[in-house]
Amino acid sequence: MPQNKVKVFFDRLDYLKNSSDRIDIRARVVRQFLGEIGNLKILDIGCGDGSLSLPMLNESNRITMVDISDQMIAQAQKNVPDHLACNVDLINGSFEIISDALQFDIVLCVGVIAHVPDVARLWRKIANVLKPGGLLIIETTPNPYPIGKLLFPYYFVRNLLSGKTPQYAKNRVKVADLLEAAKGIGLESLQSVRYSFPLPGMTHWSHKAKMRYTLFTLNNKFASRFGSEHIFLLQRTAMETTHT
Ligand SMILES: C[S@@+](CC[C@H](N)C(=O)[O-])C[C@H]1O[C@@H](n2cnc3c(N)ncnc32)[C@H](O)[C@@H]1O
């Protein structure tokens, strides 16, 4: 997809307003995967307003946040507490802008793979900046509507009329392909979760009710199998050479 369309879409900041439950659940998963951490360098690719990485900001952790949308970066900046601003680097641009000379203990890449024109480039960047032994948290949504392909016509018309979804085709990276690409750069899966978002008709539910539904689909073993969104915690086991 053209990167300019991606930037234009996220500059509208509708994502923050319309997806507060999505952001909340992702932030919880990241916290749950990592627990309390200190003395680490964290890279948040496609940081949005920083909701996923800023909870890990403290006196000892250093966070680099990169986002193609200047409006998102501005929101992230607002969310950085003044007394910890010296531990945060905010970068406005596509992820390629991150120097390969920088090395991180943790890389977050949540909600991004669907929007990049070249997924292989994203993997190369991750390969080049993640330290050996480092952790990657990455998300993919291979099928947005697993509950029923029957609902596709409904979603198609709704999305067309609402303008809430991007005007480009998202990458629907399959889990097997994601794990294969991860293996290719020496990453192995430690944990994963899977959950669904509210069905049509539930979109006007309160944040609390939507969270309750999504948490049910996350925690219930049967419901989880129908989840549309997958988040993986992977660890880099092998020392890899630089990828260009
Ligand atoms: C769906 S939002 C996810 C935000 C946050 N990570 C979350 O999960 O809530 C995708 C974010 O990635 C950013 N983005 C898209 N393509 C990007 C790229 N090539 N480089 C950096 N950021 C990008 C968008 O501007 C947007 O803020």
The ligand as an SDF file (V2000), in Angstrom:
LIG
                    3D

 27 29  0  0  0  0  0  0  0  0999 V2000
   -2.9270    0.3040   14.2170 C   0  0  0  0  0  0  0  0  0  0  0  0
   -1.8300    1.5320   14.8230 S   0  0  0  0  0  0  0  0  0  0  0  0
   -1.0870    0.6820   16.1830 C   0  0  0  0  0  0  0  0  0  0  0  0
   -0.5900    1.6100   17.2400 C   0  0  0  0  0  0  0  0  0  0  0  0
   -0.0760    0.8690   18.4910 C   0  0  0  0  0  0  0  0  0  0  0  0
    1.1030    0.0880   18.1920 N   0  0  0  0  0  0  0  0  0  0  0  0
   -1.1870   -0.0130   19.0040 C   0  0  0  0  0  0  0  0  0  0  0  0
   -1.0900   -1.2340   18.8300 O   0  0  0  0  0  0  0  0  0  0  0  0
   -2.1450    0.5160   19.5710 O   0  0  0  0  0  0  0  0  0  0  0  0
   -0.5200    1.4730   13.6230 C   0  0  0  0  0  0  0  0  0  0  0  0
    0.5250    2.5550   13.8520 C   0  0  0  0  0  0  0  0  0  0  0  0
    1.6570    2.2580   13.0220 O   0  0  0  0  0  0  0  0  0  0  0  0
    2.0520    3.4380   12.3750 C   0  0  0  0  0  0  0  0  0  0  0  0
    2.7510    3.0390   11.1420 N   0  0  0  0  0  0  0  0  0  0  0  0
    2.2160    2.5120   10.0150 C   0  0  0  0  0  0  0  0  0  0  0  0
    3.1820    2.2520    9.1100 N   0  0  0  0  0  0  0  0  0  0  0  0
    4.3570    2.6020    9.6940 C   0  0  0  0  0  0  0  0  0  0  0  0
    5.7140    2.5800    9.2790 C   0  0  0  0  0  0  0  0  0  0  0  0
    6.0670    2.1520    8.0460 N   0  0  0  0  0  0  0  0  0  0  0  0
    6.6780    2.9940   10.1240 N   0  0  0  0  0  0  0  0  0  0  0  0
    6.3370    3.4750   11.3620 C   0  0  0  0  0  0  0  0  0  0  0  0
    5.0660    3.5370   11.8120 N   0  0  0  0  0  0  0  0  0  0  0  0
    4.0870    3.0980   10.9910 C   0  0  0  0  0  0  0  0  0  0  0  0
    0.7620    4.2120   12.1590 C   0  0  0  0  0  0  0  0  0  0  0  0
    0.9820    5.5940   11.9440 O   0  0  0  0  0  0  0  0  0  0  0  0
    0.0200    3.9250   13.4600 C   0  0  0  0  0  0  0  0  0  0  0  0
    0.3140    4.8530   14.4730 O   0  0  0  0  0  0  0  0  0  0  0  0
  1  2  1  0
  2  3  1  0
  2 10  1  0
  3  4  1  0
  4  5  1  0
  5  6  1  0
  5  7  1  0
  7  8  2  0
  7  9  1  0
 10 11  1  0
 11 12  1  0
 11 26  1  0
 12 13  1  0
 13 14  1  0
 13 24  1  0
 14 15  1  0
 14 23  1  0
 15 16  2  0
 16 17  1  0
 17 18  1  0
 17 23  2  0
 18 19  1  0
 18 20  2  0
 20 21  1  0
 21 22  2  0
 22 23  1  0
 24 25  1  0
 24 26  1  0
 26 27  1  0
M  CHG  2   2   1   9  -1
M  END
$$$$
